[in-house]
């Protein structure tokens, strides 16, 4: 049988142990959550689209230019007459990339630096 001081000491030891286990458990959970946020943030982050200097630089990478995803044909206007032609070369269909290089779409048909 334990005496009074020993029983109080044992109770304090158990209580301290319980608090330590709880503290470590909470700290471990917080660390795991922080790690998953950092890893999740890094994997979901997307690189900014490339902004090309001119059409020559675009056509070195994408010979047919950069188009919006919805574009299926090249709109060509000549002598006041508009015709539609098939896309030529390697056309990259990417809305974000097109928007970053929209200034090079002279005829505003949704294709930057296209071959006509």
C-alpha positions in Angstrom: 0.0 0.0 0.0 1.2 3.5 -0.9 1.5 6.2 1.7 -0.1 9.6 1.0 3.0 11.4 -0.4 3.8 8.5 -2.7 0.2 8.3 -4.0 0.2 12.1 -4.7 3.6 11.8 -6.4 2.3 8.8 -8.5 -0.8 10.8 -9.5 1.4 13.8 -10.6 3.6 11.5 -12.6 0.6 10.0 -14.5 -0.9 13.4 -15.0 2.4 14.8 -16.4 2.8 11.7 -18.6 -0.7 12.2 -20.0 -0.1 15.8 -20.7 3.2 15.0 -22.4 1.6 12.3 -24.6 -1.2 14.7 -25.5 1.3 17.5 -26.3 3.4 15.2 -28.5 0.3 13.9 -30.2 -1.0 17.4 -31.0 2.5 18.5 -32.1 2.8 15.5 -34.4 -0.6 16.1 -35.9 0.2 19.8 -36.5 3.6 18.9 -38.1 1.9 16.3 -40.4 -0.7 18.8 -41.4 1.8 21.5 -42.1 3.9 19.1 -44.2 0.9 18.1 -46.3 0.0 21.7 -46.9 3.5 22.5 -48.1 3.8 19.4 -50.3 0.2 19.9 -51.6 0.9 23.5 -52.3 4.1 22.7 -54.2 2.5 20.0 -56.3 -0.6 22.0 -57.3 1.3 25.3 -58.1 1.6 25.8 -61.8 4.3 27.6 -63.5 3.5 30.9 -65.1 3.0 30.7 -68.9 6.0 31.7 -71.1 5.8 35.2 -72.6 7.6 35.1 -75.9 9.5 38.1 -77.3 8.2 37.8 -80.9 6.6 35.3 -83.4 10.0 34.0 -84.4 10.6 32.8 -80.8 7.1 31.3 -80.7 7.6 29.5 -84.0 10.9 27.9 -82.9 8.9 26.1 -80.2 5.4 25.8 -81.9 5.7 26.1 -85.6 2.0 26.7 -86.1 1.6 29.2 -83.2 -0.4 29.3 -80.0 -4.2 29.1 -80.1 -7.1 29.2 -77.7 -8.5 25.7 -76.9 -11.7 26.5 -78.7 -10.1 27.4 -82.1 -10.3 24.7 -84.8 -9.6 26.8 -87.9 -7.5 29.7 -89.0 -9.5 32.7 -90.1 -7.8 34.4 -93.0 -9.0 37.8 -94.4 -7.6 38.8 -97.8 -9.0 41.5 -100.1 -12.0 42.0 -97.8 -12.9 38.3 -98.1 -12.8 36.0 -95.1 -12.0 32.3 -95.5 -11.2 29.6 -93.0 -8.3 27.2 -93.4 -6.9 24.2 -91.5 -4.3 24.9 -88.9 -0.8 24.4 -90.2 2.3 23.2 -88.2 2.4 22.3 -84.6 -0.2 24.5 -82.9 -0.2 24.6 -79.1 -3.8 24.9 -77.8 -3.6 26.5 -74.3 -5.7 29.4 -73.1 -3.2 30.6 -70.5 -0.3 30.6 -72.9 -2.4 32.3 -75.6 -3.5 35.0 -73.1 0.1 35.6 -72.1 1.1 36.1 -75.8 -2.2 37.6 -77.1 -0.4 40.8 -78.3 1.0 38.7 -81.2 -2.4 37.8 -82.5 -2.6 40.5 -85.2 -5.9 39.5 -86.7 -7.6 38.6 -83.4 -8.7 35.2 -84.6 -7.6 33.3 -81.4 -4.3 32.1 -82.9 -1.0 34.0 -82.1 1.8 33.7 -84.7 -0.1 31.3 -87.0 0.9 30.2 -90.4 -1.7 31.1 -93.0 
